[in-house]
Amino acid sequence: VGAGFDGQGSAIQSGSVVYAPVTNSGNVSSVLLVGNTSGNITITINKFNPTSGATGLGGSTGVGGISLDTGIFKHDTTLTGFTTAVSEGDVLSFTTSGITSVSTASCKVQITLS
C-alpha cells in the first residue's frame, strides 16, 4: 500500500494527504520512503476502518511514521512505535510534514499477509 506526493516543481506542501485502501489483512513488516532530493520530510500514517457506503472515514488509529533527514531514502523494518495490524477494508492515510527541499516523494507500507 503506498502514496505518492508531487509538489509540481516546488517543495511538497506540509499537510498534504493521500488515502489508500488496504486490500489484504496482515501486519506491516516495513515502511519505505524515497524523495527526489536530499532534504527533510515526515510521513505520518493513520488507519481508518469505514463501513461500506459510509459518507466519512470516521475516527483514525495511529499506525506510525517515517522521516527523511537530509537523505533521499529510508527503509524501516524495526517499526518502533508502530501499530502493525491492518485489515482488508481499512484505509491508510499518509500525511506530510516538516518538508524542506523535497518536491516528489513516495511512501510504501509493506504488509505481510496473515
C-alpha positions as CSV (number, residue, x, y, z in Angstrom):
1,V,0.0,0.0,0.0
2,G,1.5,3.3,-0.9
3,A,1.2,7.0,-1.6
4,G,3.0,9.5,-3.9
5,F,3.4,13.2,-3.4
6,D,4.3,15.8,-6.1
7,G,5.0,19.5,-5.4
8,Q,4.9,20.3,-9.1
9,G,8.5,21.6,-9.0
10,S,8.3,23.2,-5.6
11,A,8.6,21.6,-2.1
12,I,5.7,19.4,-1.2
13,Q,3.1,21.2,0.9
14,S,3.0,20.3,4.6
15,G,-0.4,18.7,5.4
16,S,-0.8,17.0,2.0
17,V,-2.8,13.8,2.5
18,V,-3.2,10.7,0.3
19,Y,-5.6,7.9,1.1
20,A,-5.0,4.3,0.1
21,P,-7.2,1.2,0.6
22,V,-5.9,-2.0,2.3
23,T,-6.8,-5.0,0.1
24,N,-5.5,-7.8,2.3
25,S,-5.3,-8.4,6.1
26,G,-1.9,-8.8,7.7
27,N,0.8,-6.9,9.5
28,V,3.0,-4.0,8.5
29,S,6.5,-5.5,8.1
30,S,8.4,-2.5,6.7
31,V,8.0,1.1,5.5
32,L,10.0,2.7,2.7
33,L,10.3,6.4,1.9
34,V,12.1,7.9,-1.0
35,G,12.5,11.6,-2.0
36,N,13.8,13.1,-5.2
37,T,16.5,15.2,-3.5
38,S,18.3,15.4,-0.2
39,G,16.0,17.2,2.3
40,N,13.5,16.6,5.1
41,I,10.1,15.1,5.0
42,T,8.0,13.2,7.6
43,I,5.0,11.0,6.6
44,T,2.5,10.2,9.4
45,I,0.4,7.1,8.7
46,N,-3.1,6.6,10.2
47,K,-5.6,3.8,9.8
48,F,-9.4,4.2,9.3
49,N,-12.0,1.4,9.2
50,P,-15.0,2.8,7.3
51,T,-18.1,0.7,6.6
52,S,-19.3,0.1,3.1
53,G,-21.4,3.1,1.9
54,A,-20.0,5.4,4.6
55,T,-20.1,9.1,3.9
56,G,-16.9,9.7,6.0
57,L,-13.9,7.7,7.2
58,G,-14.7,8.0,10.9
59,G,-12.0,8.1,13.6
60,S,-8.5,7.1,13.0
61,T,-5.9,4.9,14.7
62,G,-2.2,5.9,14.5
63,V,-0.1,3.4,12.7
64,G,3.3,5.1,12.7
65,G,5.6,7.5,10.8
66,I,8.8,7.7,8.8
67,S,11.2,10.6,8.1
68,L,14.0,11.6,5.9
69,D,16.5,13.9,7.5
70,T,18.8,15.3,4.8
71,G,18.7,12.0,2.8
72,I,16.7,10.6,-0.1
73,F,15.9,7.0,1.1
74,K,14.9,5.2,4.3
75,H,13.8,1.6,4.8
76,D,12.4,1.0,8.3
77,T,12.0,-2.6,9.4
78,T,12.2,-2.0,13.2
79,L,8.9,-0.2,13.2
80,T,9.4,1.2,16.7
81,G,6.1,2.6,18.0
82,F,4.0,1.3,15.1
83,T,0.6,-0.4,15.3
84,T,1.2,-3.1,12.7
85,A,-2.1,-4.9,12.3
86,V,-4.2,-3.9,9.3
87,S,-7.4,-5.5,7.9
88,E,-8.9,-5.8,4.5
89,G,-11.1,-2.8,4.0
90,D,-9.0,-0.4,6.2
91,V,-7.9,2.8,4.6
92,L,-4.5,4.2,5.3
93,S,-3.8,8.0,5.2
94,F,-0.3,9.3,4.5
95,T,0.1,12.9,5.7
96,T,3.2,15.1,5.1
97,S,5.0,17.5,7.5
98,G,8.4,19.0,8.2
99,I,9.4,19.4,4.5
100,T,12.5,21.1,3.2
101,S,13.6,20.8,-0.5
102,V,11.8,17.5,-1.3
103,S,9.5,18.1,-4.3
104,T,8.5,14.5,-5.0
105,A,8.3,11.6,-2.6
106,S,6.8,8.1,-2.4
107,C,6.0,6.1,0.7
108,K,5.3,2.3,0.7
109,V,3.9,0.2,3.5
110,Q,4.8,-3.5,3.1
111,I,2.1,-5.8,4.5
112,T,2.9,-9.4,5.3
113,L,-0.4,-11.4,4.8
114,S,-1.9,-13.2,7.8
